[in-house]
Amino acid sequence: MRAAAGIWRWRHNPLRRVTDLAEAWLALVAALALLTAGPVVGWITGTLTDEYLRHSVRIQRQQRHAATATVLGPATGASPAAFDPESSATSEQRRTVVAQWSAPDGTRRTGTLTIGVPHARTGGTFPVWTDGSGRMVPRPMDPATARVHATLAGIGAAGAFGVLVECARRLLLWRLVRRRFADLDRAWAAVGPDWGRAGAGS
């Protein structure tokens, strides 16, 4: 609104300079870009990201299989081959154990895992995810998590577009100000030597 008012104010002002009108138009174009193109960029980015993540979720659910692992006993100095993908509490105490689970083809697999203390007793069970060959993999992405990521991607794209528009506006404004000062320097160079002298037409 201020940009539009600025354009209207400078339309017939006798003191108007070319740079004044250009600055007002620049502000108006930037405001319209932020209000119209910004949401469009965010919506397109969010939609494309959501489609990609939905496809990834479907692929992960096809390629990853839920299984139940059983603790055979504590591990002795071995490096863990995987982790318990169901445990997301980073502050939770964890232990390294030897566990056994079944691959999708029914074969038994044994490995060293790092899991939360509540599941670490011998004979305890906990859920895991495996690939087609029975190796440990992270759990598939949840559809709700995918939607959150897509929403954040859209918001981030709209924000990045806004930053880009503002940077372009400030760059053009800086060039307009430099041109304005150059015009003032040329005008002063033309009339400055005769300023205030009688009969000089000042």
Phi, psi and omega in degrees: 000319179295322179294317179296319178296324178295319178296316180295320181294325184271359187302312184237018180287126181294340178271003184294134173254161179300321181292330178296313180293321179296321179295319179294317177296321179299316179296320181293315180297318179297318180296318179295322178296319180293323184278333184251302185289326181303307178298325179295316178299316179297318181294315180297314180297315179297320180294314179296319178295320179296318178297317180296315182291323176299319178296318179297320179298317179298317180296316180298319181290335175282326187265345181247142187233136178283142178213169177242125179259147179243132180285125177268335180160173180290147177278148181244094173072007180270146177284135181295136180277339182202186180225167178281106184290345181278345183263116183250000182278107182289336182273355183289143175293140185229153179225154177262126184228163170264126184229162179230141179212170181255135174284165180303333179275002177097351179287149182272137178237146179231139180198172179261124184233153173254120185226172177289150183304321182301335181261001193276356181287150179299129183092349178290152181240155177205153182281144176222170175235139180230161173272190184296337181263002177094004178279148182293137176220159175296157180294152179298152178294139179281141179303324178295320177295321177299319179295321178297316179298320179295319178297316179296324178296319178296316178296318179296320179294318178297319177295319179296321176297319178298318178297318180297316179298316181295320178296318178296319179297316181293324178295314178294322178297320178299319178292324176296318179296319177298319178295320179298315179294324178295320177297319178296320179296319179293319179296319180292323178296330181282324186249347185302314183298332182260006186295124175083356180280138180297135176078005181269358180080012181280000000 
